Amino acid sequence: MRKSVKSLLFVGGLLLFSLSNAQTKESPLTQEQIDVKKKAAAEEKAKLPKPYHPEANAEADIQNAVKLAKKEHKNVIIQAGGNWCIWCLRFNNYVQQTPELKQIVDDNYVYYHLNWSPENKNEKIFSKYDNPGAKYGYPVFMVLDENGKLIHTQDSSILEEGSGYSLEKVKDFFNSWKSKKS
């Protein structure tokens, strides 16, 4: 655990260093510009649906998702993250508001939002799946087959485009991991 916390701090420091250097090579942002960006992000986050539930019994919920997936011959997608994570909320909203993606998900998956937050880090569940959030950040996706076996872990940054997500990349991800039986 200490190693992963140290790794996160190290990677976070490198990222912060890279971002600060990248900004200084271009014109640095003024404090006013930074404040405007923070305010816009906070307003966006406030408007988006909050699909994560820190109080949920994730272990039982995932077992129920697997049972339903088996019954319906679907796979399970676990979207790990939290209501604090704007990229997690953006992805959820993007899928829900894009009919083509929503249809692929509804037809082929049982979907579960696994919470990771200071209120509930769900450490037991995350360790079962090799702590992908520590490796990739959030959101991160785990695809389980209808028997609950982990068959794929997806880094969400690969699906990004600009300040959102790429329709083609997200479609490819969902289509690549749907059950062969559905």
C-alpha positions in Angstrom: 0.0 0.0 0.0 2.8 2.4 0.9 4.5 1.6 -2.4 1.4 2.5 -4.4 0.8 5.7 -2.4 4.4 6.7 -3.0 4.1 5.8 -6.7 0.9 7.9 -7.0 2.7 10.8 -5.3 5.7 10.5 -7.6 3.6 10.2 -10.7 1.5 13.1 -9.6 4.6 15.2 -9.0 5.9 14.4 -12.4 2.6 15.3 -14.0 2.4 18.6 -12.1 6.0 19.3 -13.1 5.3 18.4 -16.8 2.1 20.6 -16.8 3.9 23.5 -15.2 6.8 23.3 -17.7 4.4 22.9 -20.6 2.5 26.0 -19.5 5.7 28.0 -19.1 6.9 27.2 -22.7 3.7 28.7 -23.9 2.2 31.8 -22.3 1.7 31.0 -18.6 -1.8 31.3 -17.3 -2.6 34.2 -15.1 -4.3 33.6 -11.7 -7.5 35.0 -13.1 -7.4 32.5 -16.0 -6.8 29.6 -13.6 -9.7 30.8 -11.4 -12.0 31.0 -14.4 -11.0 27.4 -15.5 -11.6 26.1 -11.9 -14.9 27.8 -11.7 -16.0 26.4 -15.1 -15.0 22.9 -14.1 -16.8 23.1 -10.8 -20.0 24.3 -12.5 -19.7 21.5 -15.1 -19.2 18.9 -12.3 -22.2 20.3 -10.3 -24.5 19.8 -13.4 -23.5 16.2 -14.2 -25.3 13.1 -12.7 -23.5 11.5 -9.8 -23.6 7.7 -10.5 -21.2 6.7 -7.7 -22.4 5.6 -4.2 -19.8 5.5 -1.5 -22.3 3.8 0.9 -23.0 0.9 -1.5 -21.9 -2.6 -0.7 -19.7 -3.0 -3.9 -18.9 -6.6 -3.3 -22.6 -7.6 -3.2 -23.5 -5.3 -6.0 -20.9 -6.8 -8.3 -22.0 -10.3 -7.4 -25.5 -9.3 -8.3 -24.3 -7.7 -11.6 -22.5 -11.0 -12.5 -25.6 -13.0 -11.7 -27.7 -10.8 -14.0 -25.0 -10.9 -16.7 -25.0 -14.7 -16.6 -28.8 -14.8 -16.9 -28.8 -12.3 -19.8 -25.5 -13.6 -21.5 -23.8 -10.3 -21.1 -20.5 -9.1 -19.8 -20.1 -6.7 -16.9 -18.4 -3.3 -17.1 -17.2 -1.8 -13.9 -16.5 1.9 -14.3 -14.3 2.7 -11.3 -14.0 6.3 -10.1 -16.0 8.7 -8.0 -18.3 11.7 -8.0 -15.2 13.9 -7.3 -13.7 13.0 -10.7 -14.9 15.2 -13.6 -13.6 12.7 -16.2 -15.6 9.9 -14.6 -18.8 12.1 -14.6 -18.1 13.2 -18.2 -17.8 9.6 -19.4 -21.0 8.5 -17.7 -22.9 11.4 -19.1 -21.4 10.9 -22.5 -22.5 7.3 -22.7 -26.0 8.1 -21.3 -26.5 11.1 -23.7 -25.1 9.4 -26.9 -27.9 7.0 -28.1 -25.5 4.9 -30.2 -23.3 4.2 -27.1 -26.2 3.8 -24.7 -27.7 1.1 -27.1 -24.4 -0.8 -27.3 -24.1 -0.8 -23.5 -27.7 -1.6 -22.8 -27.7 -4.5 -25.3 -24.4 -6.1 -24.2 -23.4 -5.2 -20.7 -24.5 -5.0 -17.1 -22.9 -1.7 -16.0 -21.7 -0.9 -12.5 -20.1 2.3 -11.1 -17.5 1.2 -8.5 -16.8 4.0 -6.0 -13.3 5.1 -5.1 -13.3 8.1 -2.7 -12.0 9.2 0.7 -15.4 8.0 2.1 -15.0 4.5 0.7 -12.0 3.3 -1.2 -13.3 -0.2 -1.7 -9.8 -1.5 -1.2 -10.8 -5.2 -1.0 -12.6 -5.0 -4.4 -9.8 -3.0 -6.0 -7.1 -5.4 -4.8 -9.1 -8.3 -6.3 -8.6 -6.6 -9.7 -5.0 -5.6 -9.2 -5.7 -2.0 -8.2 -6.1 -0.6 -11.7 -6.9 2.9 -10.5 -3.4 3.2 -9.0 -2.0 2.1 -12.3 -4.2 4.1 -14.7 -6.0 6.8 -12.7 -9.8 7.3 -13.0 -12.0 6.5 -14.5 -10.7 3.0 -15.2 -12.8 0.2 -16.7 -12.8 -3.5 -15.8 -14.7 -5.9 -18.0 -15.8 -9.2 -16.5 -17.2 -12.1 -18.4 -20.6 -13.5 -17.3 -18.9 -15.7 -14.7 -17.2 -12.7 -13.1 -13.7 -13.3 -14.5 -11.7 -10.2 -15.3 -11.1 -10.3 -19.1 -9.9 -6.7 -19.7 -8.8 -3.6 -17.9 -9.1 -0.3 -19.9 -7.2 2.9 -19.3 -9.7 5.7 -20.0 -7.1 8.1 -21.3 -6.9 6.1 -24.5 -10.5 6.9 -25.1 -10.2 10.7 -24.6 -10.3 13.3 -27.3 -9.9 17.0 -26.4 -11.9 17.8 -23.3 -14.1 14.8 -23.8 -14.2 11.3 -25.4 -13.9 10.0 -28.9 -17.0 8.3 -30.2 -15.1 5.9 -32.4 -12.7 4.9 -29.6 -15.4 4.4 -27.1 -17.5 2.4 -29.6 -14.5 0.2 -30.4 -13.9 -0.4 -26.7 -17.5 -1.4 -26.1 -17.7 -3.5 -29.2 -14.4 -5.3 -28.6 -15.4 -6.6 -25.1 -19.1 -7.5 -25.5 -20.0 -11.1 -24.9 -19.8 -13.5 -27.8 -23.1 -14.9 -26.7 -25.1 -11.7 -26.7 
